């Protein structure tokens, strides 16, 4: 009998064991309870790539579904705030139709049918007319949805992923805040959860910003080693499959707290260990190459392709160093590899800007250069010949 592989590689897929996110889920539960009690609270999930933001949104969606909440999950539209508003309205209408067999009524006129204010009036209004109209349309659509479902649903949950992809993040967030703030006095039990990279949200949660009080931040950190081990071992606890402890440790080392990486490594290791129902180091080495292939298509190769030949060579030099390098050590090692020493400072700045190299901000390695992503570092080390 074939045993199903319990691991779920791929961005935005829910892992079999949702590890080390208790605090974030408790914040969501508290906010949902407050919303269903008539005092809506909203959440911003902040995290870098591969830390499981989309998986957390899906988990929140499941928790809300179990409480009879109507949910809609959309990706941020990069074109404009109005485009995101339209996408969200369509998704909510489809969800209402799928759940109850009918959709809420639509307004008699759209934004394009409304008379536009005189040009002289525009300068006196902070948001441009398009943003104002999109905010009003979204508010009205949310109000209609709530009135339509309030006897059958306990509340409405709106989830927006990758808000940092929006063309104008502050303006988009302001549109969402405005629509929901205006919706509050109507008694609508509507909650918003958005997700995105921390850098994009920095201006939104700055001191004195009204968005700071509007969006409660749930900051995703990297998984601890214990959480990563549990995320690998618990899903196979009842299966006739065993991973050697050395293999589990190596997975945790290379994943470096990223759930996405961990699921990829565990999935391919499971597949290659099926014959003996035991994942040894040999099986893991093969799985590692498959993981590299999968990640290189979407992440590693595009990252390397964006680098110049000199940047690639310096990256390979830094990966080969045994420990994080000071500025002088990086210049010296680069010169030994044939790079012009005078060009190294500029190359280091470019690699930092592209997210390939980092400098520690505290501790013994403060100000030293390194390639912080272990899986990417291993990829560069194994394929270094491609960069020279």
KOLTOR-891232 format. One record per residue (C-alpha): x, y, z. Coordinates in steps of 0.2 Angstrom, whole numbers, padded with zeros to 4 digits, always signed. Layout:
% residues N
XYZ
...
//
This chain:
% residues 388
+0000+0000+0000
+0007+0017-0005
+0008+0029+0009
+0003+0047+0006
+0017+0060+0007
+0011+0072+0021
+0022+0086+0016
+0015+0101+0006
+0029+0110-0004
+0024+0126-0013
+0021+0144-0008
+0004+0147+0000
+0000+0129+0005
-0004+0124+0022
+0009+0112+0031
+0003+0096+0039
+0008+0103+0056
+0007+0121+0059
+0022+0125+0070
+0027+0139+0081
+0013+0152+0076
+0003+0151+0092
+0005+0169+0096
-0001+0175+0079
-0016+0163+0079
-0021+0169+0096
-0020+0187+0090
-0031+0182+0076
-0044+0173+0087
-0045+0188+0099
-0048+0200+0085
-0061+0189+0077
-0070+0187+0094
-0070+0206+0096
-0076+0208+0078
-0090+0195+0081
-0095+0204+0097
-0098+0220+0087
-0081+0229+0089
-0071+0225+0073
-0052+0223+0075
-0040+0221+0060
-0023+0213+0058
-0007+0215+0048
+0003+0199+0046
+0021+0205+0043
+0035+0193+0037
+0049+0191+0024
+0048+0179+0009
+0046+0160+0013
+0040+0163+0032
+0023+0157+0029
+0012+0172+0028
+0000+0165+0015
-0001+0148+0025
-0006+0158+0040
-0019+0167+0031
-0026+0150+0025
-0026+0144+0043
-0035+0160+0049
-0048+0157+0035
-0051+0139+0041
-0053+0145+0059
-0066+0158+0054
-0075+0146+0042
-0077+0134+0057
-0086+0149+0067
-0099+0152+0053
-0089+0167+0046
-0090+0171+0027
-0073+0173+0021
-0064+0180+0005
-0046+0178+0001
-0038+0189-0013
-0021+0194-0018
-0017+0212-0019
-0019+0220-0036
-0003+0229-0041
-0012+0241-0053
-0022+0253-0042
-0032+0253-0025
-0048+0254-0036
-0043+0238-0045
-0040+0229-0028
-0057+0236-0022
-0066+0229-0038
-0057+0212-0036
-0062+0211-0018
-0080+0215-0022
-0081+0202-0035
-0073+0189-0024
-0086+0192-0010
-0100+0191-0022
-0094+0174-0028
-0092+0168-0010
-0110+0174-0006
-0116+0165-0021
-0107+0149-0018
-0112+0148+0001
-0130+0154-0001
-0135+0152-0019
-0138+0171-0022
-0127+0186-0023
-0131+0203-0014
-0139+0216-0025
-0128+0228-0035
-0129+0247-0035
-0138+0255-0049
-0123+0265-0055
-0104+0262-0054
-0091+0274-0051
-0089+0278-0069
-0107+0284-0070
-0106+0296-0056
-0103+0315-0060
-0085+0320-0056
-0082+0335-0045
-0077+0352-0052
-0058+0353-0055
-0057+0367-0043
-0064+0356-0029
-0051+0343-0032
-0036+0352-0024
-0046+0354-0008
-0048+0336-0005
-0034+0325+0001
-0038+0309-0008
-0040+0310-0027
-0058+0307-0033
-0054+0289-0040
-0048+0284-0022
-0063+0292-0014
-0075+0284-0026
-0066+0267-0024
-0067+0269-0005
-0086+0273-0006
-0089+0258-0017
-0080+0246-0006
-0089+0252+0009
-0105+0251+0001
-0102+0233-0006
-0096+0227+0012
-0112+0235+0019
-0123+0226+0007
-0114+0209+0009
-0116+0210+0028
-0134+0215+0027
-0137+0201+0015
-0128+0187+0025
-0130+0193+0043
-0144+0181+0047
-0134+0166+0040
-0116+0171+0044
-0109+0176+0061
-0097+0189+0052
-0087+0193+0036
-0068+0190+0035
-0058+0199+0021
-0040+0192+0019
-0028+0201+0007
-0011+0193+0003
+0004+0202-0003
-0001+0219+0000
+0016+0225-0003
+0014+0221-0021
+0001+0235-0023
+0008+0250-0033
+0004+0262-0019
+0004+0253-0002
+0000+0268+0009
-0014+0274-0003
-0021+0256-0004
-0020+0254+0015
-0029+0271+0018
-0043+0266+0006
-0046+0250+0016
-0045+0259+0032
-0057+0272+0026
-0070+0260+0020
-0069+0250+0036
-0070+0265+0047
-0085+0272+0038
-0093+0255+0039
-0091+0254+0058
-0106+0264+0064
-0117+0253+0053
-0114+0238+0065
-0107+0227+0051
-0096+0213+0058
-0082+0214+0045
-0064+0210+0049
-0048+0213+0038
-0032+0203+0038
-0018+0209+0026
-0001+0201+0024
+0015+0208+0016
+0034+0211+0019
+0038+0222+0034
+0048+0235+0024
+0032+0239+0014
+0022+0242+0030
+0035+0252+0039
+0027+0269+0035
+0010+0262+0039
+0014+0258+0057
+0025+0273+0061
+0021+0283+0076
+0006+0295+0075
+0000+0286+0059
-0019+0282+0061
-0015+0265+0052
-0005+0260+0068
-0021+0259+0078
-0030+0252+0063
-0019+0237+0059
-0013+0226+0074
+0004+0219+0068
+0008+0200+0069
+0026+0199+0065
+0032+0182+0059
+0049+0177+0064
+0059+0161+0058
+0054+0145+0066
+0065+0139+0080
+0075+0123+0078
+0063+0113+0090
+0048+0119+0080
+0056+0114+0063
+0060+0097+0070
+0042+0095+0076
+0036+0101+0059
+0046+0086+0051
+0043+0072+0063
+0025+0075+0069
+0017+0072+0051
+0026+0055+0050
+0023+0049+0067
+0010+0037+0062
+0017+0032+0045
+0029+0018+0042
+0043+0031+0038
+0057+0037+0048
+0069+0051+0045
+0087+0049+0053
+0090+0062+0066
+0105+0068+0056
+0094+0071+0041
+0081+0081+0052
+0095+0091+0059
+0102+0095+0042
+0084+0100+0036
+0083+0112+0050
+0100+0119+0047
+0097+0122+0028
+0079+0128+0031
+0085+0141+0043
+0068+0144+0050
+0058+0146+0033
+0043+0134+0033
+0043+0135+0014
+0060+0128+0013
+0057+0115+0026
+0042+0108+0017
+0051+0107+0000
+0066+0097+0009
+0054+0085+0018
+0043+0082+0003
+0057+0076-0008
+0066+0067+0006
+0050+0057+0009
+0048+0053-0009
+0066+0047-0011
+0065+0036+0005
+0049+0027+0000
+0059+0011-0005
+0066+0007+0013
+0054+0018+0023
+0069+0027+0030
+0077+0043+0026
+0096+0042+0027
+0109+0055+0022
+0111+0047+0005
+0092+0049+0001
+0093+0067+0008
+0107+0072-0003
+0097+0067-0018
+0082+0076-0011
+0092+0091-0009
+0096+0092-0027
+0078+0091-0031
+0074+0105-0019
+0087+0115-0028
+0079+0112-0044
+0062+0117-0038
+0068+0132-0029
+0080+0138-0043
+0066+0139-0056
+0056+0152-0045
+0069+0159-0034
+0088+0155-0035
+0091+0156-0054
+0081+0173-0056
+0091+0180-0041
+0107+0175-0048
+0102+0180-0066
+0099+0198-0059
+0118+0199-0054
+0132+0205-0065
+0147+0193-0069
+0157+0202-0056
+0143+0202-0043
+0141+0183-0046
+0160+0180-0043
+0160+0190-0027
+0145+0181-0021
+0154+0164-0024
+0169+0171-0015
+0159+0176+0001
+0151+0159+0001
+0167+0150+0001
+0174+0159+0016
+0173+0149+0032
+0165+0163+0042
+0157+0181+0040
+0170+0193+0033
+0175+0210+0038
+0176+0223+0024
+0195+0221+0023
+0194+0202+0022
+0181+0202+0008
+0192+0214-0002
+0207+0203+0000
+0198+0187-0004
+0190+0195-0019
+0207+0201-0025
+0214+0184-0024
+0199+0177-0035
+0204+0190-0048
+0192+0204-0045
+0198+0222-0045
+0199+0227-0026
+0194+0245-0030
+0177+0238-0036
+0173+0227-0021
+0164+0240-0010
+0152+0245-0024
+0149+0226-0028
+0146+0223-0009
+0133+0237-0009
+0124+0230-0024
+0123+0213-0017
+0116+0220-0001
+0103+0230-0010
+0098+0214-0020
+0096+0204-0004
+0110+0191-0008
+0122+0198+0006
+0119+0205+0023
+0129+0213+0037
+0126+0208+0055
+0120+0223+0066
+0125+0216+0083
+0135+0202+0091
+0153+0196+0087
+0150+0197+0068
+0144+0215+0068
+0147+0224+0052
+0153+0208+0044
+0147+0202+0027
+0139+0185+0024
+0126+0176+0014
+0113+0173+0027
+0101+0161+0018
+0109+0143+0021
+0100+0135+0007
+0104+0148-0005
+0122+0148+0001
+0123+0129-0002
+0115+0131-0019
+0129+0144-0024
+0142+0132-0017
+0137+0118-0027
+0134+0127-0043
+0149+0139-0041
+0156+0134-0058
+0141+0143-0066
+0147+0159-0060
+0165+0159-0065
//
